Amino acid sequence: MRKFKQVFTAGIISLAVIFSGGAVQADHSGDREVAVVEKGDTLYALANKYHTSIARISELNHLEGTTIYPGQRLILSEDEEAYHKIMAGSFSKKENAANRVSFLQKKDIPAVMSTAVINGKTHYRVQAGAFKNKKNAEKQLKAVKKAGIKDAYIIAEERLQIFGLAPGDAYDDILSRMGEPKKTEAYLNIESLYYQNDGAGVRVTKNMKDGTIGSLAVYPEYLSERMFPALPFTKEQVIEEYGQANKTESVTCYESAKCVELIYQLDNHELKVRIDRDGSTVQFMELTHLIYR
């Protein structure tokens, strides 16, 4: 794939102003446990040490065999912090979903519409809230059913994250989970982290108030797939990790070519994943808190 040029876009600049003998080293920051593989480690030893299975570690890290490498950073567990979403309908016609949203809003129940493509068919889904606390979700579900949507239900989804990192996390969590970069470049409150010499693999905009992560962008082509196997490097891996996108948009890239962006939204967070014109390769992933846009 031809490498695409990284630039500081107007959007990133505006964010900067607004945000004005031992086997394993385990990191417990964030919600996903990470292990740094050392010489002599095996998947069997990791699975025994962390009370999991070889199959589970392989699944979380897209491993096709049992070979692991020194320096590799492996996800050992899933994010335990899930959001409980109230689903109030799924429709093949957008108009019907829009009518359901309007109906709920007139009942003072917040509702939004999203899309999901399943087996090539677009479905328009209506969501009436997302809650960390399951009891609050159950209370909302009761209100939705009382309004007349008897088939409403709750589903649990993990928070949006990239390698276990999300807006609001400490900046140091990036270093503890992904390791120390070869070099770092700073511009205003934006830091670019170089894990390889050919480009910044991670770009973070810090919150001006407390230095936490304001937005996080990851460029897989400037990261080693061997060292970070849990990161999605292909569209197939993105969908496996996050499911079907809420929205899919066609955008211009490489001056005149067409690329696709998969957009996920949950609890005021938005994850945007751009897929290269080859239809498979991930160009970048950007995770932002919507209130800062």
C-alpha positions as CSV (number, residue, x, y, z in Angstrom):
1,M,0.0,0.0,0.0
2,R,1.3,3.4,-0.8
3,K,2.0,5.3,2.4
4,F,-0.3,8.3,2.9
5,K,1.1,11.5,4.1
6,Q,0.3,12.5,7.7
7,V,-0.6,16.1,8.2
8,F,-1.9,18.3,11.0
9,T,-5.4,19.0,9.7
10,A,-7.6,21.9,10.8
11,G,-9.6,19.6,12.8
12,I,-6.6,18.4,14.9
13,I,-5.5,22.0,15.4
14,S,-8.9,23.0,16.6
15,L,-8.9,20.1,19.0
16,A,-5.6,21.4,20.3
17,V,-7.1,24.8,21.1
18,I,-10.2,23.3,22.7
19,F,-8.4,20.7,24.9
20,S,-6.2,24.0,25.6
21,G,13.5,-15.9,34.3
22,G,10.4,-14.0,34.7
23,A,8.0,-14.4,32.0
24,V,5.6,-11.4,31.9
25,Q,5.5,-7.8,32.7
26,A,1.8,-7.2,33.3
27,D,0.2,-3.7,33.0
28,H,-3.1,-3.1,34.8
29,S,-3.9,0.4,33.7
30,G,-7.1,0.8,31.7
31,D,-9.6,-2.0,31.5
32,R,-7.6,-4.5,29.5
33,E,-4.7,-6.4,31.0
34,V,-1.6,-6.3,28.8
35,A,1.5,-8.6,28.9
36,V,4.8,-7.8,27.4
37,V,6.4,-11.0,26.1
38,E,9.9,-11.8,27.1
39,K,12.4,-14.4,25.8
40,G,11.2,-17.9,26.9
41,D,7.5,-17.1,27.3
42,T,4.9,-19.3,25.8
43,L,1.2,-18.9,25.3
44,Y,0.7,-21.9,27.6
45,A,2.6,-20.2,30.4
46,L,0.6,-16.9,29.9
47,A,-2.7,-18.7,29.9
48,N,-1.8,-20.5,33.2
49,K,-0.5,-17.4,34.9
50,Y,-3.5,-15.3,34.1
51,H,-6.2,-18.0,34.4
52,T,-7.3,-17.8,30.8
53,S,-6.9,-20.1,27.8
54,I,-4.6,-20.2,24.8
55,A,-7.7,-19.9,22.6
56,R,-8.8,-16.8,24.3
57,I,-5.5,-15.0,24.1
58,S,-5.2,-16.0,20.4
59,E,-8.7,-14.6,19.8
60,L,-8.1,-11.3,21.5
61,N,-4.8,-10.8,19.6
62,H,-5.6,-12.2,16.2
63,L,-3.0,-14.9,16.5
64,E,-3.1,-17.7,13.9
65,G,-0.5,-19.9,15.6
66,T,1.2,-20.4,19.0
67,T,4.4,-18.5,18.2
68,I,4.9,-15.3,20.2
69,Y,7.8,-12.9,20.1
70,P,9.9,-11.0,22.7
71,G,8.6,-7.4,22.9
72,Q,5.1,-8.4,21.7
73,R,2.3,-6.7,23.7
74,L,-0.6,-9.0,24.2
75,I,-4.1,-8.2,25.4
76,L,-5.0,-10.8,28.1
77,S,-8.6,-9.8,29.0
78,E,-11.5,-7.9,27.6
79,D,-12.8,-4.5,28.8
80,E,-15.1,-5.2,31.8
81,E,-16.8,-1.8,31.6
82,A,-19.8,-2.3,29.4
83,Y,-22.6,0.1,28.5
84,H,-26.2,-1.1,28.6
85,K,-28.1,0.2,25.5
86,I,-31.8,0.2,25.2
87,M,-32.8,-0.9,21.7
88,A,-36.3,0.3,20.7
89,G,-36.6,-1.1,17.2
90,S,-34.9,-2.1,14.0
91,F,-36.3,-1.2,10.6
92,S,-35.5,-1.9,6.9
93,K,-36.9,1.6,6.0
94,K,-35.2,4.7,7.3
95,E,-38.6,6.6,7.5
96,N,-40.0,4.0,9.9
97,A,-37.0,4.4,12.2
98,A,-37.2,8.2,12.1
99,N,-40.9,8.0,13.0
100,R,-40.0,5.8,16.0
101,V,-37.4,8.3,17.1
102,S,-39.8,11.1,16.8
103,F,-42.5,9.2,18.8
104,L,-40.1,8.5,21.7
105,Q,-38.8,12.1,21.8
106,K,-42.4,13.3,22.0
107,K,-42.7,11.1,25.1
108,D,-39.6,12.9,26.5
109,I,-37.5,9.8,26.0
110,P,-34.1,10.6,24.3
111,A,-33.7,8.5,21.1
112,V,-31.3,8.3,18.2
113,M,-31.1,6.4,15.0
114,S,-28.1,4.4,13.8
115,T,-27.4,2.0,10.8
116,A,-26.0,-1.5,10.6
117,V,-25.3,-3.4,7.5
118,I,-25.9,-7.2,8.0
119,N,-25.5,-9.6,5.1
120,G,-25.4,-6.7,2.7
121,K,-28.7,-5.2,3.9
122,T,-29.0,-1.9,5.8
123,H,-31.0,-1.9,9.0
124,Y,-32.0,1.3,10.8
125,R,-31.9,0.9,14.5
126,V,-33.4,3.1,17.3
127,Q,-31.6,3.5,20.5
128,A,-33.1,5.1,23.6
129,G,-30.1,5.6,25.8
130,A,-26.9,4.0,27.0
131,F,-26.0,3.5,30.7
132,K,-23.1,2.1,32.7
133,N,-25.4,1.3,35.6
134,K,-27.6,-1.6,34.7
135,K,-30.3,-0.5,37.1
136,N,-30.6,2.8,35.3
137,A,-30.8,1.0,32.0
138,E,-33.6,-1.2,33.4
139,K,-35.4,1.9,34.6
140,Q,-35.2,3.4,31.1
141,L,-36.3,0.2,29.5
142,K,-39.4,0.2,31.7
143,A,-40.2,3.8,30.5
144,V,-39.8,2.8,26.9
145,K,-42.1,-0.2,27.2
146,K,-44.6,2.0,29.1
147,A,-44.5,4.3,26.1
148,G,-45.8,1.4,24.0
149,I,-42.6,-0.2,22.6
150,K,-43.2,-3.6,24.1
151,D,-40.4,-5.4,22.2
152,A,-37.6,-3.1,23.5
153,Y,-34.6,-4.8,25.1
154,I,-31.2,-4.2,26.6
155,I,-27.9,-5.1,25.1
156,A,-24.5,-4.7,26.7
157,E,-21.6,-3.2,24.8
158,E,-18.0,-2.4,25.8
159,R,-16.9,1.2,25.8
160,L,-15.2,2.4,22.6
161,Q,-11.5,2.1,23.0
162,I,-8.3,1.5,21.0
163,F,-5.9,-1.0,22.6
164,G,-7.8,-0.4,25.9
165,L,-7.3,3.4,25.7
166,A,-10.0,6.0,25.5
167,P,-10.5,9.8,26.1
168,G,-10.2,10.6,29.8
169,D,-7.5,8.0,30.5
170,A,-4.1,9.1,31.8
171,Y,-1.5,10.0,29.1
172,D,0.9,7.7,30.9
173,D,-1.5,4.8,30.2
174,I,-0.4,5.0,26.5
175,L,3.3,4.5,27.5
176,S,2.5,1.7,29.9
177,R,0.3,-0.2,27.5
178,M,2.1,0.5,24.2
179,G,5.6,1.1,25.5
180,E,8.1,3.9,25.2
181,P,8.3,5.4,21.6
182,K,11.6,5.9,19.8
183,K,10.9,9.6,19.8
184,T,8.1,12.1,20.6
185,E,7.2,15.3,18.9
186,A,5.1,18.0,20.6
187,Y,3.0,20.8,19.1
188,L,0.8,22.7,21.4
189,N,-1.0,20.0,23.4
190,I,-0.6,17.4,20.6
191,E,2.0,14.7,20.9
192,S,3.1,12.4,18.1
193,L,4.7,9.1,19.2
194,Y,7.0,7.3,16.8
195,Y,7.4,3.6,17.4
196,Q,9.1,3.2,14.0
197,N,11.2,5.7,12.2
198,D,9.0,6.2,9.1
199,G,6.0,7.9,10.8
200,A,4.0,8.6,14.0
201,G,2.1,5.5,15.0
202,V,0.1,7.4,17.7
203,R,-1.0,11.0,18.0
204,V,-2.7,12.2,21.1
205,T,-4.4,15.5,21.9
206,K,-4.1,16.2,25.7
207,N,-6.9,17.8,27.7
208,M,-5.6,21.2,28.7
209,K,-7.1,21.0,32.2
210,D,-5.5,17.8,33.5
211,G,-3.3,16.3,30.8
212,T,-5.5,13.3,30.2
213,I,-6.2,11.9,26.7
214,G,-8.6,14.2,24.9
215,S,-8.5,12.4,21.5
216,L,-6.4,9.5,20.3
217,A,-5.4,8.7,16.7
218,V,-3.6,5.5,15.8
219,Y,-1.9,4.8,12.4
220,P,-1.4,1.1,12.0
221,E,0.9,1.3,9.0
222,Y,3.5,3.0,11.3
223,L,3.2,0.3,13.9
224,S,4.4,-3.3,13.9
225,E,1.6,-5.9,13.5
226,R,3.9,-8.4,15.1
227,M,4.4,-6.2,18.2
228,F,0.8,-5.1,18.5
229,P,-1.3,-8.0,17.2
230,A,-4.4,-7.0,19.1
231,L,-4.7,-3.8,17.0
232,P,-7.0,-4.0,14.0
233,F,-4.9,-3.7,10.8
234,T,-7.7,-4.7,8.4
235,K,-11.4,-3.9,7.9
236,E,-12.2,-7.5,8.8
237,Q,-10.4,-7.2,12.1
238,V,-12.2,-3.8,12.8
239,I,-15.6,-5.4,12.4
240,E,-14.5,-8.4,14.5
241,E,-13.5,-6.0,17.3
242,Y,-16.2,-3.4,17.2
243,G,-19.1,-5.0,15.2
244,Q,-21.0,-3.3,12.4
245,A,-20.5,0.5,12.2
246,N,-23.2,3.0,13.1
247,K,-22.5,4.8,9.9
248,T,-20.4,4.2,6.8
249,E,-19.2,7.1,4.6
250,S,-17.3,7.4,1.3
251,V,-14.5,10.0,1.5
252,T,-11.9,11.3,-0.9
253,C,-8.3,10.1,-0.3
254,Y,-5.0,10.2,-2.2
255,E,-6.3,13.4,-4.0
256,S,-8.9,11.6,-6.2
257,A,-9.3,8.0,-4.9
258,K,-12.2,6.9,-2.7
259,C,-11.8,5.5,0.7
260,V,-14.4,4.3,3.3
261,E,-14.8,5.5,6.9
262,L,-16.5,3.3,9.5
263,I,-18.0,5.4,12.3
264,Y,-18.9,4.1,15.7
265,Q,-20.7,6.1,18.4
266,L,-21.4,5.3,22.0
267,D,-21.9,7.4,25.1
268,N,-20.7,10.6,23.5
269,H,-17.6,8.9,22.1
270,E,-16.9,8.5,18.4
271,L,-14.5,6.1,16.8
272,K,-13.7,6.8,13.1
273,V,-11.8,4.2,11.1
274,R,-10.6,4.9,7.6
275,I,-10.2,2.0,5.3
276,D,-7.8,2.3,2.4
277,R,-8.9,2.3,-1.3
278,D,-7.9,-1.4,-1.4
279,G,-11.0,-2.0,0.7
280,S,-9.1,-3.8,3.5
281,T,-6.2,-1.9,5.0
282,V,-6.8,0.4,8.0
283,Q,-5.3,3.9,7.4
284,F,-6.1,5.3,10.8
285,M,-8.3,5.1,13.8
286,E,-9.4,8.2,15.7
287,L,-11.3,8.2,19.0
288,T,-12.8,11.4,20.2
289,H,-15.2,12.6,22.9
290,L,-18.0,14.3,20.9
291,I,-18.5,17.2,23.4
292,Y,-15.0,18.5,22.5
293,R,-15.8,18.8,18.8
